[in-house]
């Protein structure tokens, strides 16, 4: 079973989360990460397997892995 997203999915992710988009972490499936739900960051880029790389406000640059972790776009009022 292929866990990687399709090319179309990656294109969609890139359109929804362009560089500079602010995001908030909902869940990270990494027990060793210093990131926790509610942490916020700014999208740098999305790689070819759909990982969203962010500059997190706490200084981390850990990526949000497609299908494992979950972050949402912060919508400004």
mmCIF file of the N, C-alpha and C atoms, coordinates in Angstrom:
data_MODEL
# 
_entry.id   MODEL 
# 
loop_
_atom_site.group_PDB 
_atom_site.id 
_atom_site.type_symbol 
_atom_site.label_atom_id 
_atom_site.label_alt_id 
_atom_site.label_comp_id 
_atom_site.label_asym_id 
_atom_site.label_entity_id 
_atom_site.label_seq_id 
_atom_site.pdbx_PDB_ins_code 
_atom_site.Cartn_x 
_atom_site.Cartn_y 
_atom_site.Cartn_z 
_atom_site.occupancy 
_atom_site.B_iso_or_equiv 
_atom_site.pdbx_formal_charge 
_atom_site.auth_seq_id 
_atom_site.auth_comp_id 
_atom_site.auth_asym_id 
_atom_site.auth_atom_id 
_atom_site.pdbx_PDB_model_num 
ATOM 1   N N  . UNK A 1 1  ? 0.840   -1.189 0.000  1.00 0.00 ? 1  UNK A N  1 
ATOM 2   C CA . UNK A 1 1  ? 0.000   0.000  0.000  1.00 0.00 ? 1  UNK A CA 1 
ATOM 3   C C  . UNK A 1 1  ? 0.880   1.246  0.000  1.00 0.00 ? 1  UNK A C  1 
ATOM 4   N N  . UNK A 1 2  ? 0.573   2.178  -0.891 1.00 0.00 ? 2  UNK A N  1 
ATOM 5   C CA . UNK A 1 2  ? 1.337   3.416  -1.005 1.00 0.00 ? 2  UNK A CA 1 
ATOM 6   C C  . UNK A 1 2  ? 0.783   4.469  -0.047 1.00 0.00 ? 2  UNK A C  1 
ATOM 7   N N  . UNK A 1 3  ? 1.599   4.926  0.898  1.00 0.00 ? 3  UNK A N  1 
ATOM 8   C CA . UNK A 1 3  ? 1.169   5.930  1.868  1.00 0.00 ? 3  UNK A CA 1 
ATOM 9   C C  . UNK A 1 3  ? 1.413   7.354  1.370  1.00 0.00 ? 3  UNK A C  1 
ATOM 10  N N  . UNK A 1 4  ? 2.099   7.488  0.239  1.00 0.00 ? 4  UNK A N  1 
ATOM 11  C CA . UNK A 1 4  ? 2.408   8.813  -0.278 1.00 0.00 ? 4  UNK A CA 1 
ATOM 12  C C  . UNK A 1 4  ? 1.205   9.371  -1.036 1.00 0.00 ? 4  UNK A C  1 
ATOM 13  N N  . UNK A 1 5  ? 0.998   10.686 -0.942 1.00 0.00 ? 5  UNK A N  1 
ATOM 14  C CA . UNK A 1 5  ? -0.123  11.292 -1.662 1.00 0.00 ? 5  UNK A CA 1 
ATOM 15  C C  . UNK A 1 5  ? 0.137   11.326 -3.167 1.00 0.00 ? 5  UNK A C  1 
ATOM 16  N N  . UNK A 1 6  ? -0.940  11.410 -3.921 1.00 0.00 ? 6  UNK A N  1 
ATOM 17  C CA . UNK A 1 6  ? -0.813  11.521 -5.374 1.00 0.00 ? 6  UNK A CA 1 
ATOM 18  C C  . UNK A 1 6  ? -0.243  12.892 -5.739 1.00 0.00 ? 6  UNK A C  1 
ATOM 19  N N  . UNK A 1 7  ? 0.216   13.003 -6.973 1.00 0.00 ? 7  UNK A N  1 
ATOM 20  C CA . UNK A 1 7  ? 0.735   14.283 -7.475 1.00 0.00 ? 7  UNK A CA 1 
ATOM 21  C C  . UNK A 1 7  ? -0.350  15.363 -7.369 1.00 0.00 ? 7  UNK A C  1 
ATOM 22  N N  . UNK A 1 8  ? -1.589  14.990 -7.686 1.00 0.00 ? 8  UNK A N  1 
ATOM 23  C CA . UNK A 1 8  ? -2.708  15.932 -7.616 1.00 0.00 ? 8  UNK A CA 1 
ATOM 24  C C  . UNK A 1 8  ? -2.936  16.414 -6.191 1.00 0.00 ? 8  UNK A C  1 
ATOM 25  N N  . UNK A 1 9  ? -2.798  15.518 -5.223 1.00 0.00 ? 9  UNK A N  1 
ATOM 26  C CA . UNK A 1 9  ? -2.958  15.891 -3.816 1.00 0.00 ? 9  UNK A CA 1 
ATOM 27  C C  . UNK A 1 9  ? -1.883  16.884 -3.393 1.00 0.00 ? 9  UNK A C  1 
ATOM 28  N N  . UNK A 1 10 ? -0.643  16.646 -3.811 1.00 0.00 ? 10 UNK A N  1 
ATOM 29  C CA . UNK A 1 10 ? 0.461   17.558 -3.475 1.00 0.00 ? 10 UNK A CA 1 
ATOM 30  C C  . UNK A 1 10 ? 0.214   18.930 -4.106 1.00 0.00 ? 10 UNK A C  1 
ATOM 31  N N  . UNK A 1 11 ? -0.246  18.951 -5.348 1.00 0.00 ? 11 UNK A N  1 
ATOM 32  C CA . UNK A 1 11 ? -0.555  20.223 -6.009 1.00 0.00 ? 11 UNK A CA 1 
ATOM 33  C C  . UNK A 1 11 ? -1.649  20.961 -5.235 1.00 0.00 ? 11 UNK A C  1 
ATOM 34  N N  . UNK A 1 12 ? -2.663  20.224 -4.800 1.00 0.00 ? 12 UNK A N  1 
ATOM 35  C CA . UNK A 1 12 ? -3.753  20.830 -4.017 1.00 0.00 ? 12 UNK A CA 1 
ATOM 36  C C  . UNK A 1 12 ? -3.221  21.381 -2.685 1.00 0.00 ? 12 UNK A C  1 
ATOM 37  N N  . UNK A 1 13 ? -2.400  20.601 -1.993 1.00 0.00 ? 13 UNK A N  1 
ATOM 38  C CA . UNK A 1 13 ? -1.817  21.075 -0.732 1.00 0.00 ? 13 UNK A CA 1 
ATOM 39  C C  . UNK A 1 13 ? -1.035  22.372 -0.945 1.00 0.00 ? 13 UNK A C  1 
ATOM 40  N N  . UNK A 1 14 ? -0.240  22.407 -2.002 1.00 0.00 ? 14 UNK A N  1 
ATOM 41  C CA . UNK A 1 14 ? 0.563   23.596 -2.294 1.00 0.00 ? 14 UNK A CA 1 
ATOM 42  C C  . UNK A 1 14 ? -0.321  24.806 -2.589 1.00 0.00 ? 14 UNK A C  1 
ATOM 43  N N  . UNK A 1 15 ? -1.482  24.576 -3.200 1.00 0.00 ? 15 UNK A N  1 
ATOM 44  C CA . UNK A 1 15 ? -2.384  25.707 -3.474 1.00 0.00 ? 15 UNK A CA 1 
ATOM 45  C C  . UNK A 1 15 ? -3.089  26.173 -2.198 1.00 0.00 ? 15 UNK A C  1 
ATOM 46  N N  . UNK A 1 16 ? -3.338  25.252 -1.275 1.00 0.00 ? 16 UNK A N  1 
ATOM 47  C CA . UNK A 1 16 ? -4.026  25.591 -0.026 1.00 0.00 ? 16 UNK A CA 1 
ATOM 48  C C  . UNK A 1 16 ? -3.097  26.157 1.042  1.00 0.00 ? 16 UNK A C  1 
ATOM 49  N N  . UNK A 1 17 ? -1.819  25.784 0.977  1.00 0.00 ? 17 UNK A N  1 
ATOM 50  C CA . UNK A 1 17 ? -0.834  26.196 1.983  1.00 0.00 ? 17 UNK A CA 1 
ATOM 51  C C  . UNK A 1 17 ? 0.412   26.787 1.320  1.00 0.00 ? 17 UNK A C  1 
ATOM 52  N N  . UNK A 1 18 ? 0.260   27.912 0.617  1.00 0.00 ? 18 UNK A N  1 
ATOM 53  C CA . UNK A 1 18 ? 1.441   28.514 -0.015 1.00 0.00 ? 18 UNK A CA 1 
ATOM 54  C C  . UNK A 1 18 ? 2.402   29.077 1.040  1.00 0.00 ? 18 UNK A C  1 
ATOM 55  N N  . UNK A 1 19 ? 3.632   29.329 0.613  1.00 0.00 ? 19 UNK A N  1 
ATOM 56  C CA . UNK A 1 19 ? 4.634   29.916 1.497  1.00 0.00 ? 19 UNK A CA 1 
ATOM 57  C C  . UNK A 1 19 ? 4.052   31.162 2.166  1.00 0.00 ? 19 UNK A C  1 
ATOM 58  N N  . UNK A 1 20 ? 4.277   31.276 3.473  1.00 0.00 ? 20 UNK A N  1 
ATOM 59  C CA . UNK A 1 20 ? 3.780   32.419 4.229  1.00 0.00 ? 20 UNK A CA 1 
ATOM 60  C C  . UNK A 1 20 ? 2.464   32.178 4.947  1.00 0.00 ? 20 UNK A C  1 
ATOM 61  N N  . UNK A 1 21 ? 1.791   31.056 4.629  1.00 0.00 ? 21 UNK A N  1 
ATOM 62  C CA . UNK A 1 21 ? 0.528   30.730 5.296  1.00 0.00 ? 21 UNK A CA 1 
ATOM 63  C C  . UNK A 1 21 ? 0.787   30.409 6.760  1.00 0.00 ? 21 UNK A C  1 
ATOM 64  N N  . UNK A 1 22 ? -0.033  30.963 7.629  1.00 0.00 ? 22 UNK A N  1 
ATOM 65  C CA . UNK A 1 22 ? 0.067   30.659 9.057  1.00 0.00 ? 22 UNK A CA 1 
ATOM 66  C C  . UNK A 1 22 ? -0.767  29.416 9.350  1.00 0.00 ? 22 UNK A C  1 
ATOM 67  N N  . UNK A 1 23 ? -0.182  28.503 10.135 1.00 0.00 ? 23 UNK A N  1 
ATOM 68  C CA . UNK A 1 23 ? -0.855  27.261 10.497 1.00 0.00 ? 23 UNK A CA 1 
ATOM 69  C C  . UNK A 1 23 ? -0.779  27.029 12.000 1.00 0.00 ? 23 UNK A C  1 
ATOM 70  N N  . UNK A 1 24 ? -1.698  26.182 12.467 1.00 0.00 ? 24 UNK A N  1 
ATOM 71  C CA . UNK A 1 24 ? -1.706  25.768 13.867 1.00 0.00 ? 24 UNK A CA 1 
ATOM 72  C C  . UNK A 1 24 ? -1.698  24.248 13.911 1.00 0.00 ? 24 UNK A C  1 
ATOM 73  N N  . UNK A 1 25 ? -0.830  23.699 14.738 1.00 0.00 ? 25 UNK A N  1 
ATOM 74  C CA . UNK A 1 25 ? -0.710  22.254 14.868 1.00 0.00 ? 25 UNK A CA 1 
ATOM 75  C C  . UNK A 1 25 ? -1.896  21.695 15.652 1.00 0.00 ? 25 UNK A C  1 
ATOM 76  N N  . UNK A 1 26 ? -2.497  20.643 15.110 1.00 0.00 ? 26 UNK A N  1 
ATOM 77  C CA . UNK A 1 26 ? -3.578  19.936 15.789 1.00 0.00 ? 26 UNK A CA 1 
ATOM 78  C C  . UNK A 1 26 ? -3.039  18.658 16.420 1.00 0.00 ? 26 UNK A C  1 
ATOM 79  N N  . UNK A 1 27 ? -2.203  17.937 15.652 1.00 0.00 ? 27 UNK A N  1 
ATOM 80  C CA . UNK A 1 27 ? -1.659  16.654 16.131 1.00 0.00 ? 27 UNK A CA 1 
ATOM 81  C C  . UNK A 1 27 ? -0.337  16.368 15.440 1.00 0.00 ? 27 UNK A C  1 
ATOM 82  N N  . UNK A 1 28 ? 0.626   15.885 16.209 1.00 0.00 ? 28 UNK A N  1 
ATOM 83  C CA . UNK A 1 28 ? 1.885   15.415 15.625 1.00 0.00 ? 28 UNK A CA 1 
ATOM 84  C C  . UNK A 1 28 ? 2.165   14.037 16.188 1.00 0.00 ? 28 UNK A C  1 
ATOM 85  N N  . UNK A 1 29 ? 2.386   13.084 15.289 1.00 0.00 ? 29 UNK A N  1 
ATOM 86  C CA . UNK A 1 29 ? 2.614   11.699 15.664 1.00 0.00 ? 29 UNK A CA 1 
ATOM 87  C C  . UNK A 1 29 ? 4.112   11.457 15.854 1.00 0.00 ? 29 UNK A C  1 
ATOM 88  N N  . UNK A 1 30 ? 4.728   12.227 16.738 1.00 0.00 ? 30 UNK A N  1 
ATOM 89  C CA . UNK A 1 30 ? 6.163   12.116 17.005 1.00 0.00 ? 30 UNK A CA 1 
ATOM 90  C C  . UNK A 1 30 ? 6.388   12.376 18.487 1.00 0.00 ? 30 UNK A C  1 
ATOM 91  N N  . UNK A 1 31 ? 6.607   11.319 19.264 1.00 0.00 ? 31 UNK A N  1 
ATOM 92  C CA . UNK A 1 31 ? 6.746   11.493 20.721 1.00 0.00 ? 31 UNK A CA 1 
ATOM 93  C C  . UNK A 1 31 ? 7.991   12.287 21.126 1.00 0.00 ? 31 UNK A C  1 
ATOM 94  N N  . UNK A 1 32 ? 8.945   12.466 20.223 1.00 0.00 ? 32 UNK A N  1 
ATOM 95  C CA . UNK A 1 32 ? 10.178  13.172 20.556 1.00 0.00 ? 32 UNK A CA 1 
ATOM 96  C C  . UNK A 1 32 ? 10.160  14.632 20.135 1.00 0.00 ? 32 UNK A C  1 
ATOM 97  N N  . UNK A 1 33 ? 9.092   15.069 19.487 1.00 0.00 ? 33 UNK A N  1 
ATOM 98  C CA . UNK A 1 33 ? 8.985   16.453 19.026 1.00 0.00 ? 33 UNK A CA 1 
ATOM 99  C C  . UNK A 1 33 ? 8.690   17.387 20.195 1.00 0.00 ? 33 UNK A C  1 
ATOM 100 N N  . UNK A 1 34 ? 9.251   18.593 20.112 1.00 0.00 ? 34 UNK A N  1 
ATOM 101 C CA . UNK A 1 34 ? 8.937   19.608 21.117 1.00 0.00 ? 34 UNK A CA 1 
ATOM 102 C C  . UNK A 1 34 ? 7.636   20.332 20.776 1.00 0.00 ? 34 UNK A C  1 
ATOM 103 N N  . UNK A 1 35 ? 7.093   20.069 19.579 1.00 0.00 ? 35 UNK A N  1 
ATOM 104 C CA . UNK A 1 35 ? 5.839   20.698 19.179 1.00 0.00 ? 35 UNK A CA 1 
ATOM 105 C C  . UNK A 1 35 ? 4.670   20.055 19.898 1.00 0.00 ? 35 UNK A C  1 
ATOM 106 N N  . UNK A 1 36 ? 3.664   20.877 20.181 1.00 0.00 ? 36 UNK A N  1 
ATOM 107 C CA . UNK A 1 36 ? 2.466   20.382 20.854 1.00 0.00 ? 36 UNK A CA 1 
ATOM 108 C C  . UNK A 1 36 ? 1.234   21.011 20.198 1.00 0.00 ? 36 UNK A C  1 
ATOM 109 N N  . UNK A 1 37 ? 0.069   20.381 20.356 1.00 0.00 ? 37 UNK A N  1 
ATOM 110 C CA . UNK A 1 37 ? -1.142  20.945 19.775 1.00 0.00 ? 37 UNK A CA 1 
ATOM 111 C C  . UNK A 1 37 ? -1.321  22.411 20.192 1.00 0.00 ? 37 UNK A C  1 
ATOM 112 N N  . UNK A 1 38 ? -1.682  23.227 19.214 1.00 0.00 ? 38 UNK A N  1 
ATOM 113 C CA . UNK A 1 38 ? -1.860  24.656 19.456 1.00 0.00 ? 38 UNK A CA 1 
ATOM 114 C C  . UNK A 1 38 ? -0.677  25.498 19.024 1.00 0.00 ? 38 UNK A C  1 
ATOM 115 N N  . UNK A 1 39 ? 0.498   24.864 18.849 1.00 0.00 ? 39 UNK A N  1 
ATOM 116 C CA . UNK A 1 39 ? 1.665   25.624 18.378 1.00 0.00 ? 39 UNK A CA 1 
ATOM 117 C C  . UNK A 1 39 ? 1.382   26.175 16.981 1.00 0.00 ? 39 UNK A C  1 
ATOM 118 N N  . UNK A 1 40 ? 1.943   27.354 16.702 1.00 0.00 ? 40 UNK A N  1 
ATOM 119 C CA . UNK A 1 40 ? 1.715   28.010 15.428 1.00 0.00 ? 40 UNK A CA 1 
ATOM 120 C C  . UNK A 1 40 ? 3.019   28.228 14.689 1.00 0.00 ? 40 UNK A C  1 
ATOM 121 N N  . UNK A 1 41 ? 2.904   28.285 13.363 1.00 0.00 ? 41 UNK A N  1 
ATOM 122 C CA . UNK A 1 41 ? 4.076   28.502 12.541 1.00 0.00 ? 41 UNK A CA 1 
ATOM 123 C C  . UNK A 1 41 ? 3.701   29.043 11.179 1.00 0.00 ? 41 UNK A C  1 
ATOM 124 N N  . UNK A 1 42 ? 4.735   29.252 10.357 1.00 0.00 ? 42 UNK A N  1 
ATOM 125 C CA . UNK A 1 42 ? 4.572   29.802 9.015  1.00 0.00 ? 42 UNK A CA 1 
ATOM 126 C C  . UNK A 1 42 ? 5.124   28.807 8.002  1.00 0.00 ? 42 UNK A C  1 
ATOM 127 N N  . UNK A 1 43 ? 4.316   28.494 6.984  1.00 0.00 ? 43 UNK A N  1 
ATOM 128 C CA . UNK A 1 43 ? 4.719   27.535 5.950  1.00 0.00 ? 43 UNK A CA 1 
ATOM 129 C C  . UNK A 1 43 ? 5.903   28.088 5.158  1.00 0.00 ? 43 UNK A C  1 
ATOM 130 N N  . UNK A 1 44 ? 6.918   27.251 4.987  1.00 0.00 ? 44 UNK A N  1 
ATOM 131 C CA . UNK A 1 44 ? 8.076   27.554 4.128  1.00 0.00 ? 44 UNK A CA 1 
ATOM 132 C C  . UNK A 1 44 ? 7.874   26.924 2.755  1.00 0.00 ? 44 UNK A C  1 
ATOM 133 N N  . UNK A 1 45 ? 7.600   25.607 2.749  1.00 0.00 ? 45 UNK A N  1 
ATOM 134 C CA . UNK A 1 45 ? 7.374   24.900 1.481  1.00 0.00 ? 45 UNK A CA 1 
ATOM 135 C C  . UNK A 1 45 ? 6.742   23.549 1.758  1.00 0.00 ? 45 UNK A C  1 
ATOM 136 N N  . UNK A 1 46 ? 6.237   22.930 0.681  1.00 0.00 ? 46 UNK A N  1 
ATOM 137 C CA . UNK A 1 46 ? 5.698   21.579 0.744  1.00 0.00 ? 46 UNK A CA 1 
ATOM 138 C C  . UNK A 1 46 ? 6.512   20.734 -0.228 1.00 0.00 ? 46 UNK A C  1 
ATOM 139 N N  . UNK A 1 47 ? 7.071   19.637 0.281  1.00 0.00 ? 47 UNK A N  1 
ATOM 140 C CA . UNK A 1 47 ? 7.915   18.800 -0.579 1.00 0.00 ? 47 UNK A CA 1 
ATOM 141 C C  . UNK A 1 47 ? 7.071   17.880 -1.459 1.00 0.00 ? 47 UNK A C  1 
ATOM 142 N N  . UNK A 1 48 ? 7.735   17.056 -2.253 1.00 0.00 ? 48 UNK A N  1 
ATOM 143 C CA . UNK A 1 48 ? 7.055   16.216 -3.239 1.00 0.00 ? 48 UNK A CA 1 
ATOM 144 C C  . UNK A 1 48 ? 6.250   15.069 -2.638 1.00 0.00 ? 48 UNK A C  1 
ATOM 145 N N  . UNK A 1 49 ? 6.389   14.808 -1.345 1.00 0.00 ? 49 UNK A N  1 
ATOM 146 C CA . UNK A 1 49 ? 5.570   13.773 -0.700 1.00 0.00 ? 49 UNK A CA 1 
ATOM 147 C C  . UNK A 1 49 ? 4.555   14.392 0.263  1.00 0.00 ? 49 UNK A C  1 
ATOM 148 N N  . UNK A 1 50 ? 4.324   15.704 0.130  1.00 0.00 ? 50 UNK A N  1 
ATOM 149 C CA . UNK A 1 50 ? 3.261   16.369 0.870  1.00 0.00 ? 50 UNK A CA 1 
ATOM 150 C C  . UNK A 1 50 ? 3.591   16.811 2.271  1.00 0.00 ? 50 UNK A C  1 
ATOM 151 N N  . UNK A 1 51 ? 4.855   16.733 2.668  1.00 0.00 ? 51 UNK A N  1 
ATOM 152 C CA . UNK A 1 51 ? 5.240   17.215 3.998  1.00 0.00 ? 51 UNK A CA 1 
ATOM 153 C C  . UNK A 1 51 ? 5.264   18.737 3.982  1.00 0.00 ? 51 UNK A C  1 
ATOM 154 N N  . UNK A 1 52 ? 4.565   19.334 4.937  1.00 0.00 ? 52 UNK A N  1 
ATOM 155 C CA . UNK A 1 52 ? 4.496   20.789 5.046  1.00 0.00 ? 52 UNK A CA 1 
ATOM 156 C C  . UNK A 1 52 ? 5.590   21.242 6.013  1.00 0.00 ? 52 UNK A C  1 
ATOM 157 N N  . UNK A 1 53 ? 6.598   21.903 5.476  1.00 0.00 ? 53 UNK A N  1 
ATOM 158 C CA . UNK A 1 53 ? 7.694   22.394 6.302  1.00 0.00 ? 53 UNK A CA 1 
ATOM 159 C C  . UNK A 1 53 ? 7.388   23.806 6.752  1.00 0.00 ? 53 UNK A C  1 
ATOM 160 N N  . UNK A 1 54 ? 7.512   24.028 8.056  1.00 0.00 ? 54 UNK A N  1 
ATOM 161 C CA . UNK A 1 54 ? 7.156   25.306 8.665  1.00 0.00 ? 54 UNK A CA 1 
ATOM 162 C C  . UNK A 1 54 ? 8.299   25.834 9.507  1.00 0.00 ? 54 UNK A C  1 
ATOM 163 N N  . UNK A 1 55 ? 8.317   27.125 9.658  1.00 0.00 ? 55 UNK A N  1 
ATOM 164 C CA . UNK A 1 55 ? 9.121   27.768 10.692 1.00 0.00 ? 55 UNK A CA 1 
ATOM 165 C C  . UNK A 1 55 ? 8.169   28.000 11.853 1.00 0.00 ? 55 UNK A C  1 
ATOM 166 N N  . UNK A 1 56 ? 8.270   27.136 12.850 1.00 0.00 ? 56 UNK A N  1 
ATOM 167 C CA . UNK A 1 56 ? 7.383   27.226 14.004 1.00 0.00 ? 56 UNK A CA 1 
ATOM 168 C C  . UNK A 1 56 ? 7.822   28.367 14.915 1.00 0.00 ? 56 UNK A C  1 
ATOM 169 N N  . UNK A 1 57 ? 6.867   28.979 15.572 1.00 0.00 ? 57 UNK A N  1 
ATOM 170 C CA . UNK A 1 57 ? 7.157   30.117 16.447 1.00 0.00 ? 57 UNK A CA 1 
ATOM 171 C C  . UNK A 1 57 ? 8.089   29.753 17.601 1.00 0.00 ? 57 UNK A C  1 
ATOM 172 N N  . UNK A 1 58 ? 8.144   28.454 17.954 1.00 0.00 ? 58 UNK A N  1 
ATOM 173 C CA . UNK A 1 58 ? 9.034   28.030 19.045 1.00 0.00 ? 58 UNK A CA 1 
ATOM 174 C C  . UNK A 1 58 ? 10.453  27.742 18.558 1.00 0.00 ? 58 UNK A C  1 
ATOM 175 N N  . UNK A 1 59 ? 10.707  27.973 17.246 1.00 0.00 ? 59 UNK A N  1 
ATOM 176 C CA . UNK A 1 59 ? 12.047  27.769 16.697 1.00 0.00 ? 59 UNK A CA 1 
ATOM 177 C C  . UNK A 1 59 ? 12.236  26.461 15.952 1.00 0.00 ? 59 UNK A C  1 
ATOM 178 N N  . UNK A 1 60 ? 11.303  25.543 16.070 1.00 0.00 ? 60 UNK A N  1 
ATOM 179 C CA . UNK A 1 60 ? 11.396  24.268 15.373 1.00 0.00 ? 60 UNK A CA 1 
ATOM 180 C C  . UNK A 1 60 ? 11.159  24.464 13.873 1.00 0.00 ? 60 UNK A C  1 
ATOM 181 N N  . UNK A 1 61 ? 11.710  23.547 13.080 1.00 0.00 ? 61 UNK A N  1 
ATOM 182 C CA . UNK A 1 61 ? 11.454  23.539 11.638 1.00 0.00 ? 61 UNK A CA 1 
ATOM 183 C C  . UNK A 1 61 ? 10.939  22.171 11.191 1.00 0.00 ? 61 UNK A C  1 
ATOM 184 N N  . UNK A 1 62 ? 10.429  21.394 12.120 1.00 0.00 ? 62 UNK A N  1 
ATOM 185 C CA . UNK A 1 62 ? 9.944   20.053 11.834 1.00 0.00 ? 62 UNK A CA 1 
ATOM 186 C C  . UNK A 1 62 ? 8.758   20.102 10.884 1.00 0.00 ? 62 UNK A C  1 
ATOM 187 N N  . UNK A 1 63 ? 8.724   19.167 9.940  1.00 0.00 ? 63 UNK A N  1 
ATOM 188 C CA . UNK A 1 63 ? 7.646   19.116 8.958  1.00 0.00 ? 63 UNK A CA 1 
ATOM 189 C C  . UNK A 1 63 ? 6.417   18.389 9.471  1.00 0.00 ? 63 UNK A C  1 
ATOM 190 N N  . UNK A 1 64 ? 5.269   18.784 8.937  1.00 0.00 ? 64 UNK A N  1 
ATOM 191 C CA . UNK A 1 64 ? 3.987   18.136 9.207  1.00 0.00 ? 64 UNK A CA 1 
ATOM 192 C C  . UNK A 1 64 ? 3.819   17.060 8.127  1.00 0.00 ? 64 UNK A C  1 
ATOM 193 N N  . UNK A 1 65 ? 3.911   15.795 8.517  1.00 0.00 ? 65 UNK A N  1 
ATOM 194 C CA . UNK A 1 65 ? 3.932   14.680 7.576  1.00 0.00 ? 65 UNK A CA 1 
ATOM 195 C C  . UNK A 1 65 ? 2.521   14.331 7.119  1.00 0.00 ? 65 UNK A C  1 
ATOM 196 N N  . UNK A 1 66 ? 2.334   14.291 5.796  1.00 0.00 ? 66 UNK A N  1 
ATOM 197 C CA . UNK A 1 66 ? 1.038   13.960 5.219  1.00 0.00 ? 66 UNK A CA 1 
ATOM 198 C C  . UNK A 1 66 ? 0.581   12.581 5.693  1.00 0.00 ? 66 UNK A C  1 
ATOM 199 N N  . UNK A 1 67 ? -0.658  12.504 6.202  1.00 0.00 ? 67 UNK A N  1 
ATOM 200 C CA . UNK A 1 67 ? -1.228  11.248 6.643  1.00 0.00 ? 67 UNK A CA 1 
ATOM 201 C C  . UNK A 1 67 ? -0.859  10.832 8.052  1.00 0.00 ? 67 UNK A C  1 
ATOM 202 N N  . UNK A 1 68 ? 0.087   11.522 8.679  1.00 0.00 ? 68 UNK A N  1 
ATOM 203 C CA . UNK A 1 68 ? 0.521   11.193 10.042 1.00 0.00 ? 68 UNK A CA 1 
ATOM 204 C C  . UNK A 1 68 ? 0.222   12.319 11.026 1.00 0.00 ? 68 UNK A C  1 
ATOM 205 N N  . UNK A 1 69 ? 0.493   13.538 10.605 1.00 0.00 ? 69 UNK A N  1 
ATOM 206 C CA . UNK A 1 69 ? 0.339   14.717 11.452 1.00 0.00 ? 69 UNK A CA 1 
ATOM 207 C C  . UNK A 1 69 ? -0.785  15.578 10.881 1.00 0.00 ? 69 UNK A C  1 
ATOM 208 N N  . UNK A 1 70 ? -1.195  16.567 11.655 1.00 0.00 ? 70 UNK A N  1 
ATOM 209 C CA . UNK A 1 70 ? -2.319  17.398 11.195 1.00 0.00 ? 70 UNK A CA 1 
ATOM 210 C C  . UNK A 1 70 ? -2.142  18.832 11.688 1.00 0.00 ? 70 UNK A C  1 
ATOM 211 N N  . UNK A 1 71 ? -2.206  19.754 10.736 1.00 0.00 ? 71 UNK A N  1 
ATOM 212 C CA . UNK A 1 71 ? -2.181  21.184 11.047 1.00 0.00 ? 71 UNK A CA 1 
ATOM 213 C C  . UNK A 1 71 ? -3.270  21.859 10.222 1.00 0.00 ? 71 UNK A C  1 
ATOM 214 N N  . UNK A 1 72 ? -3.792  22.968 10.716 1.00 0.00 ? 72 UNK A N  1 
ATOM 215 C CA . UNK A 1 72 ? -4.834  23.707 10.002 1.00 0.00 ? 72 UNK A CA 1 
ATOM 216 C C  . UNK A 1 72 ? -4.371  25.131 9.731  1.00 0.00 ? 72 UNK A C  1 
ATOM 217 N N  . UNK A 1 73 ? -4.926  25.676 8.658  1.00 0.00 ? 73 UNK A N  1 
ATOM 218 C CA . UNK A 1 73 ? -4.649  27.052 8.289  1.00 0.00 ? 73 UNK A CA 1 
ATOM 219 C C  . UNK A 1 73 ? -5.303  27.986 9.289  1.00 0.00 ? 73 UNK A C  1 
ATOM 220 N N  . UNK A 1 74 ? -4.586  29.021 9.689  1.00 0.00 ? 74 UNK A N  1 
ATOM 221 C CA . UNK A 1 74 ? -5.157  30.037 10.579 1.00 0.00 ? 74 UNK A CA 1 
ATOM 222 C C  . UNK A 1 74 ? -5.820  31.078 9.690  1.00 0.00 ? 74 UNK A C  1 
ATOM 223 N N  . UNK A 1 75 ? -7.113  31.241 9.876  1.00 0.00 ? 75 UNK A N  1 
ATOM 224 C CA . UNK A 1 75 ? -7.881  32.201 9.105  1.00 0.00 ? 75 UNK A CA 1 
ATOM 225 C C  . UNK A 1 75 ? -8.027  33.475 9.935  1.00 0.00 ? 75 UNK A C  1 
ATOM 226 N N  . UNK A 1 76 ? -7.573  34.589 9.356  1.00 0.00 ? 76 UNK A N  1 
ATOM 227 C CA . UNK A 1 76 ? -7.687  35.868 10.063 1.00 0.00 ? 76 UNK A CA 1 
ATOM 228 C C  . UNK A 1 76 ? -9.082  36.422 9.853  1.00 0.00 ? 76 UNK A C  1 
ATOM 229 N N  . UNK A 1 77 ? -9.621  37.037 10.905 1.00 0.00 ? 77 UNK A N  1 
ATOM 230 C CA . UNK A 1 77 ? -10.956 37.647 10.805 1.00 0.00 ? 77 UNK A CA 1 
ATOM 231 C C  . UNK A 1 77 ? -10.925 38.915 10.010 1.00 0.00 ? 77 UNK A C  1 
# 
